[in-house]
Amino acid sequence: MKDINGNISIELFLGDCKKELLKIPDESVDLIVTSPPYADQRKGTYGGIHPDKYNEWFLPISSQLLRVLKPTGTFILNIKERVCEGERHTYVLELIIEMRKQGWLWTEEFIWHKKNCYPGKWPNRFRDAWERLLQFNKSKKFQMFQEEVKIPMGDWAKTRLKNLSETDRIRDTSKVGSGFGKNISNWVNRELAYPTNVLHIATECGNKNHSATFPESLPEWFIRLLTKPGDTVLDPFMGSGTTIVVAQRLNRKAIGIDTLKEYYDLTIERLDPVIQWTLFEPKKQYGNTKSR
């Protein structure tokens, strides 16, 4: 797709992202949002990777992502450990350590609470209703637009802010020694507040043709928080293209990569058919200028 200035704004690549990422220029991406196949998951579509081999498989990819990300950019990695032989496997924790050795800063961890997760149990555990969203950066100074993700104050404000103590009216230093403080009185008469790092988002989404789909509101939240219109968003495991579609709707440029033509074609179908985009297939490169 091209923007109003004629610049390419949507690029889709069909192929292994380890190879296709080499085609993306250094420090050209503002935000990476992706959910790679989890260990031993999506075997029916992507083959699955054993937890013991996961980091060996992923680290060459994260090295390329480090190269293409701008110094002010952010990498959001949706990932979840699995249970092996009765205990949680440590591959996610090990991956964090190895990525820090690559040069990544592990700056934050968000929790995606699947608020409509159906119940279930096993002999010694209950169903997970959450997934990790790990935030990595190249620099401690990265762009973030916190005002874009404010939420309604909520019912708690009606009682909590009704009768303020003396401590509530000053910047009260944290009792745990973090160096942070708060002034509760600052929130009086405000309609919006900043969210926490727990995102309460239902798993429901319109697309049912992929084995593990994002709800659109998940990548949208991060795109709004970490980019501005015209910035470039990359999903190297785009699947059915939810991140790409949301980026298009929010007037961001986007790059998507997937190894399966079925999902590559599905992404094309979901994009705006009126505006041009550029497709990259093995031994092919062409632009689309008409409705598909």
C-alpha positions as semicolon CSV with decimal commas, in nm:
position;residue;x (nm);y (nm);z (nm)
1;M;0,000;0,000;0,000
2;K;0,108;0,357;-0,060
3;D;0,030;0,661;0,151
4;I;-0,086;0,999;0,024
5;N;0,273;1,092;-0,059
6;G;0,324;0,782;-0,273
7;N;0,546;0,603;-0,020
8;I;0,507;0,230;0,028
9;S;0,316;0,182;0,353
10;I;0,224;-0,189;0,353
11;E;0,474;-0,459;0,258
12;L;0,397;-0,829;0,286
13;F;0,662;-1,099;0,259
14;L;0,598;-1,470;0,204
15;G;0,879;-1,679;0,348
16;D;1,085;-1,764;0,655
17;C;1,131;-1,447;0,858
18;K;1,499;-1,529;0,924
19;K;1,555;-1,481;0,552
20;E;1,293;-1,214;0,478
21;L;1,410;-0,987;0,763
22;L;1,740;-0,946;0,578
23;K;1,550;-0,740;0,319
24;I;1,446;-0,479;0,576
25;P;1,687;-0,184;0,624
26;D;1,869;-0,121;0,951
27;E;1,686;0,088;1,213
28;S;1,377;0,140;0,996
29;V;1,103;0,001;1,223
30;D;0,932;0,186;1,510
31;L;0,742;-0,103;1,668
32;I;0,754;-0,480;1,648
33;V;0,443;-0,660;1,775
34;T;0,435;-1,033;1,726
35;S;0,335;-1,369;1,863
36;P;0,568;-1,641;1,735
37;P;0,467;-2,005;1,764
38;Y;0,502;-2,104;2,128
39;A;0,707;-2,411;2,212
40;D;0,533;-2,730;2,094
41;Q;0,228;-2,526;1,989
42;R;0,060;-2,477;1,648
43;K;0,200;-2,810;1,532
44;G;-0,081;-2,840;1,281
45;T;0,019;-2,517;1,109
46;Y;0,382;-2,428;1,186
47;G;0,524;-2,763;1,295
48;G;0,603;-2,678;1,658
49;I;0,938;-2,630;1,832
50;H;1,045;-2,828;2,137
51;P;1,101;-2,609;2,446
52;D;1,461;-2,727;2,475
53;K;1,530;-2,603;2,119
54;Y;1,318;-2,289;2,127
55;N;1,585;-2,033;2,211
56;E;1,828;-2,180;1,959
57;W;1,555;-2,126;1,699
58;F;1,444;-1,778;1,811
59;L;1,769;-1,597;1,894
60;P;1,884;-1,558;1,529
61;I;1,545;-1,397;1,463
62;S;1,566;-1,162;1,761
63;S;1,913;-1,061;1,643
64;Q;1,763;-0,944;1,312
65;L;1,481;-0,768;1,495
66;L;1,739;-0,581;1,699
67;R;1,904;-0,468;1,376
68;V;1,587;-0,338;1,207
69;L;1,441;-0,161;1,514
70;K;1,505;0,210;1,556
71;P;1,688;0,321;1,874
72;T;1,361;0,485;1,984
73;G;1,153;0,179;1,895
74;T;1,000;-0,104;2,097
75;F;0,962;-0,481;2,059
76;I;0,650;-0,640;2,213
77;L;0,679;-1,020;2,231
78;N;0,367;-1,222;2,310
79;I;0,490;-1,553;2,446
80;K;0,388;-1,815;2,702
81;E;0,580;-2,096;2,869
82;R;0,431;-2,443;2,870
83;V;0,414;-2,730;3,115
84;C;0,657;-3,016;3,054
85;E;0,657;-3,330;3,266
86;G;0,456;-3,170;3,542
87;E;0,640;-2,837;3,577
88;R;0,666;-2,506;3,400
89;H;0,944;-2,503;3,143
90;T;1,193;-2,219;3,183
91;Y;1,252;-2,143;2,815
92;V;1,081;-1,802;2,834
93;L;1,296;-1,693;3,129
94;E;1,606;-1,827;2,956
95;L;1,511;-1,640;2,639
96;I;1,492;-1,311;2,830
97;I;1,843;-1,366;2,965
98;E;1,984;-1,455;2,623
99;M;1,817;-1,157;2,455
100;R;1,971;-0,926;2,713
101;K;2,308;-1,069;2,614
102;Q;2,223;-0,977;2,253
103;G;2,184;-0,615;2,356
104;W;1,814;-0,594;2,433
105;L;1,683;-0,411;2,740
106;W;1,396;-0,594;2,910
107;T;1,208;-0,281;3,009
108;E;0,860;-0,403;3,100
109;E;0,628;-0,700;3,120
110;F;0,257;-0,674;3,046
111;I;0,003;-0,941;3,132
112;W;-0,280;-1,012;2,892
113;H;-0,574;-1,126;3,105
114;K;-0,814;-1,318;2,884
115;K;-1,124;-1,203;3,065
116;N;-1,357;-1,440;2,881
117;C;-1,136;-1,748;2,919
118;Y;-1,348;-2,057;2,975
119;P;-1,280;-2,262;3,292
120;G;-1,088;-2,586;3,312
121;K;-0,860;-2,792;3,532
122;W;-0,604;-3,070;3,533
123;P;-0,516;-3,301;3,825
124;N;-0,267;-3,053;3,971
125;R;-0,340;-2,716;3,810
126;F;-0,606;-2,484;3,666
127;R;-0,640;-2,328;3,323
128;D;-0,421;-2,029;3,240
129;A;-0,623;-1,714;3,172
130;W;-0,324;-1,495;3,090
131;E;-0,024;-1,458;2,860
132;R;0,295;-1,257;2,874
133;L;0,369;-0,952;2,661
134;L;0,737;-0,878;2,709
135;Q;0,865;-0,534;2,621
136;F;1,220;-0,500;2,489
137;N;1,404;-0,186;2,379
138;K;1,743;-0,090;2,239
139;S;1,765;0,225;2,448
140;K;1,626;0,355;2,776
141;K;1,491;0,652;2,580
142;F;1,215;0,521;2,359
143;Q;0,900;0,688;2,232
144;M;0,577;0,629;2,427
145;F;0,245;0,813;2,409
146;Q;0,079;0,730;2,740
147;E;-0,207;0,975;2,690
148;E;-0,331;0,758;2,402
149;V;-0,427;0,463;2,625
150;K;-0,596;0,632;2,919
151;I;-0,905;0,462;3,059
152;P;-1,212;0,578;3,255
153;M;-1,140;0,639;3,622
154;G;-1,378;0,367;3,735
155;D;-1,606;0,326;4,035
156;W;-1,313;0,306;4,280
157;A;-1,263;0,684;4,246
158;K;-1,608;0,760;4,387
159;T;-1,510;0,627;4,729
160;R;-1,130;0,648;4,729
161;L;-1,120;1,017;4,638
162;K;-1,415;1,123;4,850
163;N;-1,232;1,170;5,181
164;L;-0,861;1,237;5,137
165;S;-0,613;1,212;5,421
166;E;-0,320;1,446;5,474
167;T;-0,091;1,186;5,318
168;D;-0,317;1,171;5,011
169;R;-0,260;1,545;4,953
170;I;0,121;1,525;4,922
171;R;0,365;1,330;4,710
172;D;0,394;1,029;4,935
173;T;0,720;0,843;4,877
174;S;0,695;0,470;4,815
175;K;0,730;0,261;5,131
176;V;0,918;-0,012;4,943
177;G;1,210;0,210;4,850
178;S;1,143;0,223;4,477
179;G;1,198;0,599;4,466
180;F;0,854;0,658;4,318
181;G;0,578;0,850;4,489
182;K;0,217;0,947;4,437
183;N;-0,021;1,231;4,520
184;I;-0,372;1,087;4,533
185;S;-0,532;1,433;4,527
186;N;-0,406;1,485;4,171
187;W;-0,682;1,250;4,050
188;V;-0,974;1,445;4,196
189;N;-1,222;1,554;3,924
190;R;-1,038;1,362;3,652
191;E;-1,236;1,144;3,413
192;L;-0,945;0,941;3,275
193;A;-0,659;0,757;3,441
194;Y;-0,350;0,573;3,322
195;P;-0,392;0,195;3,294
196;T;-0,189;-0,069;3,474
197;N;0,030;-0,322;3,294
198;V;-0,249;-0,582;3,311
199;L;-0,460;-0,570;2,995
200;H;-0,810;-0,711;3,036
201;I;-0,894;-0,809;2,679
202;A;-1,130;-1,082;2,562
203;T;-0,998;-1,345;2,324
204;E;-1,293;-1,304;2,087
205;C;-1,207;-1,182;1,740
206;G;-1,371;-1,181;1,399
207;N;-1,112;-1,401;1,228
208;K;-1,154;-1,775;1,292
209;N;-0,926;-1,902;1,015
210;H;-0,598;-1,913;1,206
211;S;-0,484;-2,144;1,485
212;A;-0,391;-1,861;1,724
213;T;-0,543;-1,523;1,648
214;F;-0,490;-1,189;1,819
215;P;-0,798;-0,991;1,918
216;E;-0,756;-0,664;1,728
217;S;-0,766;-0,461;2,050
218;L;-0,439;-0,620;2,169
219;P;-0,201;-0,493;1,897
220;E;-0,410;-0,175;1,875
221;W;-0,331;-0,090;2,238
222;F;0,043;-0,115;2,178
223;I;0,031;0,063;1,842
224;R;-0,147;0,357;2,004
225;L;0,091;0,358;2,302
226;L;0,420;0,323;2,116
227;T;0,377;0,479;1,771
228;K;0,230;0,782;1,597
229;P;0,063;0,802;1,253
230;G;0,316;0,738;0,980
231;D;0,540;0,516;1,193
232;T;0,628;0,163;1,082
233;V;0,495;-0,149;1,256
234;L;0,645;-0,494;1,191
235;D;0,499;-0,837;1,258
236;P;0,746;-1,108;1,150
237;F;0,492;-1,382;1,238
238;M;0,186;-1,207;1,100
239;G;-0,043;-1,512;1,069
240;S;-0,375;-1,388;0,936
241;G;-0,253;-1,029;0,954
242;T;-0,438;-0,880;1,251
243;T;-0,148;-0,651;1,345
244;I;-0,110;-0,539;0,983
245;V;-0,482;-0,468;0,944
246;V;-0,492;-0,266;1,267
247;A;-0,180;-0,071;1,169
248;Q;-0,343;0,013;0,835
249;R;-0,660;0,134;1,008
250;L;-0,456;0,353;1,244
251;N;-0,261;0,510;0,955
252;R;0,068;0,341;1,031
253;K;0,299;0,182;0,780
254;A;0,331;-0,193;0,826
255;I;0,549;-0,488;0,731
256;G;0,423;-0,844;0,763
257;I;0,599;-1,176;0,716
258;D;0,461;-1,528;0,721
259;T;0,586;-1,860;0,597
260;L;0,246;-2,002;0,501
261;K;0,080;-1,883;0,180
262;E;-0,264;-1,960;0,321
263;Y;-0,227;-1,691;0,586
264;Y;-0,036;-1,459;0,356
265;D;-0,332;-1,467;0,117
266;L;-0,577;-1,425;0,404
267;T;-0,396;-1,109;0,513
268;I;-0,425;-0,968;0,161
269;E;-0,800;-1,033;0,167
270;R;-0,834;-0,844;0,494
271;L;-0,649;-0,532;0,379
272;D;-0,815;-0,227;0,230
273;P;-0,869;-0,332;-0,135
274;V;-0,872;0,022;-0,274
275;I;-0,521;0,135;-0,185
276;Q;-0,205;-0,014;-0,330
277;W;0,029;-0,241;-0,141
278;T;0,346;-0,429;-0,230
279;L;0,381;-0,807;-0,208
280;F;0,699;-1,011;-0,197
281;E;0,680;-1,378;-0,288
282;P;0,964;-1,615;-0,376
283;K;1,101;-1,506;-0,714
284;K;0,817;-1,251;-0,740
285;Q;0,768;-0,890;-0,647
286;Y;0,466;-0,695;-0,751
287;G;0,232;-0,418;-0,646
288;N;-0,144;-0,439;-0,629
289;T;-0,344;-0,147;-0,764
290;K;-0,690;-0,296;-0,783
291;S;-0,940;-0,467;-0,560
292;R;-0,862;-0,829;-0,483
